[in-house]
Amino acid sequence: MAAGNNLSENLARFRKARNMSQDELAHAAGVGVDTVARIEQGTRQTSRPATLSRLARALGVTVERLLGHVASEPPSEIDIRTLRQAITMGEHVPGLGDFAESHEVIRLDELSHAAHQVWRAYVDGRHAELLHALPAVLADARRLIRSSTGTEQAAAHRALSTAYRLGAGMAGRAGFDDLAWTSAERALDAARHCDQPELETAISLRYLAWTLVRQGRLDDAERVAVTAAARVQPAMFDRDPARAGVFGNLLFNAASAALFAGSPTRAEDLLAEARAAATRSRGDTATEAAIFGPRVAALQQVDHAARAGDPETALRLAEIMPPAQGEVPAFWEAGHRLRLAAASFELRSYERALGYLVEARDLAPDWVRYQPLGKATMQRLVDRAPRRRGADFAKLAGHYGVVDQRE
C-alpha cells in the first residue's frame, strides 16, 4: 500500500478520534487548512518532514504511526514508485502529482533542516518516513535552486546532493540498483554546483562507487573510490572530521571492491590506511558527510575477515574491538551482528548465531529486514532447528522474512 493512502486515512481517523475539525488541526499544527484537506483527500503524494512532524505532534502520535507503518513492509513489498518519479523526472513534469504540499519556495534554513531530518530517518532505518518525505525534499531543493542565485543557490545544490544520495542509499537497500545509480549520478552533478564542491563531490562518488560494487563493476568501483580518496586525503595534522570521514569511507568502498575482486591483500592495505586515518580522528562521528571513527574502522575489519572466508578471525577481532567514542549508527552495529551471526553459524555455534540475530533485530528492526545476510542466516538456522523452537524463534524467523509472519 502506498504511504500516501495510509497517511490520508490515518490523518482523518486520528483527527476525528480527537474531535478536531480540519481547521482546528491546522491551527494546532501550524499548517494551512488546505494542506490538511488535500492530505485527507489523498491528492498529496508526499509531505514535507516538518509538516509530518507538526501534524503528528498535534495529534499526539509518532510520525511512523501517522504514516501507518509501526512495522514496515518487507523489501519485496515496498512501494518505491513515488521516490522513483521524484528522482528520475521531478515535480515539474505535466501529469505527475505534487511532491510537496505547496509550490511556495521554502527558505534555505528550512530546506537544510528538512534534508537533515530525512538523513536522520535514513540512518535510523525509519524507511516509511524516509520514503514519504524524501520526494518533497528533492522537489523543494530544486525549486529553491531555480528561484535563487549565488551562495543561496550553491547551498541549495548541497541539500539537493544530500537528498539524491539518500535516494541512492534507499533504492540500493530495497534492491533497485538502477535507481540507485541514477540517484548517485544526480547527486554527483548537484555536488559539482554546490558551495563545497570538492568535499561534496567526493561524498557523492562514494555512493557511486557503492552502486558500482552492487553492479559487480569491481575494478571501476575501486578506481573511482581510490581516485576520489586521493583528492580529499587529509594532511598529517589535519583534524577535520568530515574530510577524514569521507577519505576513510572511500577506502572502505575500495577495499570491498578489491576483496570481491579476489585481491584480499590489496583490500587489507586499503583498510589499514583507513584505520590509520580513524586513529588520528577525534572519535566516531555520524554526519551527512560520513560515518567514521576507530570503532567504525574496526567494524569494517571484522566484516572483511568474515567476507574473506575467515569466520574465526572475524569473531576473534570482534572480541577486542574498541567501544564507540561518539555516535555509531544502529544500522552499522546491526550489520556487524549479522556478520557475526553468519560467522558463528559457519563454526556451528548455532545458539551464538541466534543471539546475534536477536541483537541485530533489536538494534535496527526495520533495517535488518532489507539485509539478505540476515534472512539467509535465519533460514539456515530454521533448517537446522528441531521441529519446535518456541514462539520467540518463530517470531524472529518472521521478522527476517523466512516465514510469512507479520508483526
N, C-alpha and C positions, 0 to 999 in steps of 0.2 A: 504494500500500500504506500502511496506517495505521502511524504511528510506533510505536504500542504493540505491534503484531505484530513489527516489526523488533527492538524492544528485548527482548521476551521470548525470541525466538530467539537473538539475539546474546549476551544475558547468559548464557544456558545454554551456548552454544558456547564463549565465552571462558572461562567458569568451568571447564568440563571440560577445555579445552585446557591449562589451568594446573594441572590435577589438584587442584582445590579442591572441597570439599563446600559445600553451601549454608551450613552453619554456619561453615565457615572463611572463606568470602567475607564473610558478615555480620559476623564478628568483625574481619576486616581492614578493612572499610569503615566500621565503627562504626554499622551499621544493624541493625534487627531481622531475625532469620531469617525471620519471617513476611513481611516486606517482600520479601526475595529470592524466597521461594517464590511469592508472589502475582504478582510481576512475571513470573517464568518461566512461570507457569500462564496468563498472558495475561488475568488478571482485573483488572489495574490499568491504567486507560486512560492516566494520566499519573503522573509522579513529581515530587517537589519538586526544584528546582535543586540544592540541597545534596546530596540523595540521589544524583542523577545524577553529580555531581562525585566523590563518595566512591566509588561503585561503579567509575567509570572509572579513578580513581586506583589503587584496589586491584587492578584487572585490568591496569594498565599500558597503557591505551588512552585516546584522546581521547573526549570526550562525543559528538562527531559520529560517530566510528567505532562507538561503542557503540550509537548510535541507527540505525546502518546508512545514514548519509547523508554519505558522503565528498563526493559531489556531489549537490546537492539536485535534486528533480524540477522541471521547468519549471512555470510558474504554472498552465497548463491542467490539470496533473495533481495539483496539490497537494490534500491531504485536509484540509479545514478544518472537518469536522463536529464534532470534539471541542471545538474552540475556539468554534464557534457555540453548542453546547449550554452551555458554561461561561458565555458572555456572556448568552445570552437566557433561560436557565432557572435554572441553578445546581445545586449538588450535593445540595440537599435535596429535589429533585423525585423522587417514588417511581418506580422503574423505570429510573432513569439510573445508570450506573456511577459509581464514585468518581473524583474528580479529584485526589486526593492519597492518599498511602499509608496514612494513618490518620485517624481522626476526632479525634485529640488536637489541642488548640489549641496552636499554636506561640507562642513568645514574640515580643514586638514587635520586638526586635533581629533575630531570625531572619527575620521577615517583611520587615523593611526591607532586609536583605541579599539576600533572595530577589528582591524587586522590583528591586533594583539589578542583579542578575545577569541577569534577563530583559531589562531595558533595555539592558544591555551587549550581549546577544545580538542585540537589535533593531538597535542602532547598527552592530554589526559584520557584520550581514547573515547571522547564523547562524540561518536560518529554521527548520530542523528542530528545533534545540534550543529555540527560542522557542515553536514550536507545541506541543511536548511539555510544556514546563514552565509556560507561562503559565496554562493552566486550573487547575493546582494552586495557583498564587499567588492567583488570583481566589477559589478556594474557601477557602484559608487566611485571606485577608483578611476574607472575610465571616464566617467562624467566630469570628475574634478580635473583630470588631465586635459580634457577638451576645453574646459572653461577657464583654465588658469595659465599663467606664464611664469618664467623664471624659476626662482627657488621653490616656490609652491608647487609648480608643475613637476619639478625634479623629485621633490619629496613624495608626491602622489605616485610617481613611477616606482618609487621604492616600495610603497604599500602594495601597488599592483603586482610587483615582482614577488613579494611575500605571499600574496594570495594565490598567484599561479603556482608557486612552489607547493603550497598546501594542497592545491588541486592535484598536482602530480603525485604527492605522497598519498593522498586519499585514494586516487584512482589505482595506484600501484597496490595498496593494501587490499583493495577489492578485486584485484586481478585484471584490471583494464589497462594493460600495458601500452596500448596505442594512445589512449587518452593521457596517460602519464607522460609519454614522450611529447605529445603536443603541448601539454601544460608546462613542462620543463623548458621547452623551446621558447614559449612565450614569456616565461619568467626571465629567461636569459635576455631576450630582446628588451623587456622593460628595465632590467638592471642596467643595461648599457646607456639608458637615458636618465638615470636617477642621480641623486646628489652624492652618492658614494659608489661610483661605477666599478672601481677596482674590486672592492670587497663584495659588493652585491653580485657582480658577475661571477666571482669565484664561488659564492654560495650557490648560485643557480647552476653552475657547472657541476657542482657536487650532486645535485638532483639529476642532472642529465647523465652523469656517469652511473648513478644508481639505476636509472632506466636502461642504460646500455648493458649493465650486468644482468638485469632481469631478461633482456632480449638475447643473452648469450653472446653479445659482441664484446668479448672479454679484452682483446687487445686494444680495441678502441676505447673501452672504459678505462683501462689503466693509463693509456696515453693521455686522455683528457684530464683525468684526475691528477696525474703527476705534473703535467704542464701547468695546470691551474695552481697546484700547491706551490710550485717553484716561484710563481708570480707574487704570492702573498706570504711567503715564508718569513716569519718574524726574525729580526736580528737577535743576537745572543742575549742582549739585555732588554729586549722589547717585552714588556709585561702586558701588552694589550690582549685581554682575554678573547675578544672577538676574532682578531687575526689568528691567534694561536689555535682557537677552536676550529675555524674554517680550515686552516692548514692541516690540523690533525684529522678532521673528518674526511678531507680529500684523500689523505693517506690511507684511512680505513677503507675507503672505496677502492683505491688502487690495490691494496693488499687482498681484498676479497676477489677482485678480478684476477690477480696473479695466482691465488690459491686455486680458484675454479679452473684456471687455465693449466694447472698442473705444475706450477712453479712455487712450491712451499718455501724454499729458501728465499726467493725474491719476496714473497709475502711477509716472511719474518723480518727481513731487513726493513721493509716499509713500516711494519708495526713497531719495530724498535725505534725508528725515527719519530714516529707519532708518540710513543711512550716518553721519549726524551723531552718532547715539547710539553707533554702533560705534566711531567715532573717539574718543569720550570713555571708552570701556571700556578695561580693562587688558590686553586681548588676546583671543584666540579661546578660547572655552570650550565644552565639550560636557558638559552635565549633563541630568538628567531634566527640568529646567525648560526649557532652551532650548539651541540650538546657535547661537552668535552671536559676532561679533567683526569686526575690519577685513577679514580675508580672506573670511569668510562673506558679508559685505555686498557685497564685490567680486564674488564668485561669483554672487550674485543679480543684480547689474548686468549681467554678461555674459549670464546666462540671459535676462533681459528683452530685451536687444538682439536676441538670436537669435530669441526668440519674436515680437518685433515685426517680423520680416522683414528685419533688417539684419545679415546674416552678416559683412560686412566690419567693422562696428563691433564686433561680438562678438569677432572674432578679434584686432582691434587692442587692445581692452580687456584681453583675456587676456594679452597680452604685457607689460602694465605692472601686473599685479596684485601686491599685496604678498604676501610669503611668510607662511606661518602663524606666528602669535605665540601658540602654545599648541596645543590639540588641535582639529583639524578632522576629523570622522569620514571614513573611507574612502569611504562611500557618497556623501557630498557631493562629494568630489573626483572620484569616478567619474561622477556625474551631470554634472559640469562637462565632463568629457572627452566624454561622449555628446553634449552640446550642441555642443561644438566639432567633433566628427566630422560632425554634421549640417550645421553651418555650412560646413565645409570642402567637403563634397560639393556644396553649393549653388554654391560658387565653382569647382567642377570640379577641386578639389585632392584627387584620389582617394587617392593614397598617404598624404597627410597625414590624411585621414579614417580610413583603415585604421589608421594609427598610434595615433590617439586611441581607437579601439575596442579595440585591444590594451591600451593603458594602463588604460582603464576596466575591462576584464576582469581585469587583474592586480591592480588596486586593490580591487575588490569583486566577486569572481567569482560569488557566489551572488546578490547584489543585482541585478546587471545583467540577469539572466535575467527579471526582473519588469518591465523597462522597455521599453515599446513603441517608444520612440525608438531604442534600440539595435538592436532587431530590424529596424525599418523602414530604418534607415541601412545595416545589413548587407545587407538584401535588395536595396537599390538598388546596392550595390557588387557583389553577385553578378551582378545583371542587366547591369552594365557591364563585368564582367570578361571577359577572353579565356576560351577553353574550359578551360584548365588554369591554375591559380594555385598549385598545390602543396599539400602536406599541412597546413601551418600555416594556410593560408587556409581550407581545408575544415574544420579543427578549430574555427577561430573562428566560421565560419558555423554549425557545430553547436552551439557554446556559446550563441549568440544565438537559437537555435531556428529558424533559417532552413531547416535540413535536419534530419532525424531522426537525430541522431548523439549517442549518449550517451558521456560521458567515463568 
